[in-house]
Amino acid sequence: MEKLIDAHIHLDQYDDIEIAALAEENEAIEALVSVSMNLDSCKRNLVLSERYPIVKPAFGFHPEQLLPTEKELGELINWMRVNKDKMIAVGEVGLPFFMRAENKVTKKDYGRYIELLEIFVKLAKNWEKPISLHAVYSDAPVVCDLLEKHSVSKAHFHWFKGDQRTTERMLANGYFVSVTPEIAMEEPENVTLVRNYSINQLMVETDGPWPFEGPFSGKRTHPLMIKESLKKIAEIKGMNLQVINTQIRNNTKIFFNIN
């Protein structure tokens, strides 16, 4: 099997010993796209990328947390601007679906999250960078609206879940989606997404260190779990595993401009 690329991992949330071990897996892993949560996370991902060439950092502000203050946002944007040539994408950014589901976000604040996301969408457009998105279910159409408004086509919806109409819209717009090791657990929603989405717009990820159940229960999330994802995708698509691996690897390299 060719080398693997994890299209979405929070590498900065692993400890130094784990990160060093992951970096030494470079015979099996070609790249780790490490997304950021906030400014401190961005800075750590930058340091990791300078230490380990396998690490490809993305800079942004994860939406499932309190909104940044004006000062915090200004510092983040200024830092990103200075370091934009060192990042592979803008991310992770998006909308707070799960916080809203727990009634932790007011309607007014939700509008502010949309405004914040639009700032990142415009930055991605202006800097000609891909954008890695946290946008599921009812948030996904809102995000599609913003992407279309600013003519951003190089968009990646990580661990996507949503209705058929939105999925078809994303597919038509050329947006990419990625699936986690959860696909190996054969949950119908994930199987349907893989079955219906173009193999030319699919990637794989772990979202590590997020833990998984089923065959991965009790195990620390590791990029090599992607092998099981690829096997399941090949089964769902009725395609040869090596062909699937090559296609998805190439998709990811092209999307993120990985040489």
C-alpha positions, 0 to 999 in steps of 0.5 A, a space after each residue: 500500500 502507498 503512503 497514507 495522508 491524514 487529511 485532518 488531525 489535531 496533532 498538537 493535542 498529542 504529547 511530545 513522545 506520541 508526536 515524535 513516534 508518529 513522525 517516525 512513521 514516515 515510511 507508512 505516512 506521507 503527511 499529517 494535516 494538523 488543524 488548529 483550535 486557536 492562536 496557541 494551537 496555531 503556534 504549536 502546529 507551526 513549531 511541529 511543522 518546522 521540526 517534522 516535515 511530515 506535519 502540514 499545518 492549518 491555521 484557524 479558530 475551531 467554532 465549538 468554543 466561546 467566540 474570541 474577543 476582538 483583541 484575540 481575533 485581531 492577534 490571531 488574524 495578524 499572526 496568520 497573515 505573517 505566517 500564511 506562507 507556512 500554512 497548508 490551509 485555513 482551518 479548522 473553522 466553521 460553525 458551532 452545531 454541537 454547542 447550539 444543540 446543547 443550547 450554549 449559543 444564542 441566536 445573536 451569538 450564532 450570527 456572530 459565529 457566521 460573521 467570524 466564519 466569513 472572515 476566514 472564508 475571505 482570508 482563504 479566498 484572498 490568500 488562495 488557500 484551501 479551507 478545512 471546515 467543521 460544518 455538519 447537518 443544518 450548519 452545512 447549507 449556511 457554510 455553502 452559502 458563504 462559500 458560494 458568496 465568495 466564490 471559494 471552491 477549494 473547501 473541505 468538509 471534514 467528518 461531514 454529516 448532512 442531508 442528501 440535498 446539501 450533499 448533492 450541492 457540495 458535490 456539484 460545487 466540487 467540495 471535498 469530504 473526508 471520513 474517519 475510522 468511524 466508516 469501518 463501524 458501518 454506520 448507515 449515514 457514513 456508508 451512504 455518504 461514501 456510496 454517493 460521493 465521488 471518489 474524486 472528492 473523497 479524503 480520509 482522516 482520523 480527527 485524532 486524538 478523538 477516540 473511536 469505538 468498535 474495532 478501535 475501542 480503547 485504542 489511542 487514535 492513530 493515523 494508521 487506522 486510516 488503513 481500515 477506512 480505506 478497506 471499507 471505502 473500497 468495499 462500499 465502492 466495489 473497487 480495488 483497494 490499491 486503486 482507492 488508496 492511490 486515488 484518495 492519496 492523490 486527491 489529498 495531495 492535489 487539494 492541499 498542494 502537497 508536493 
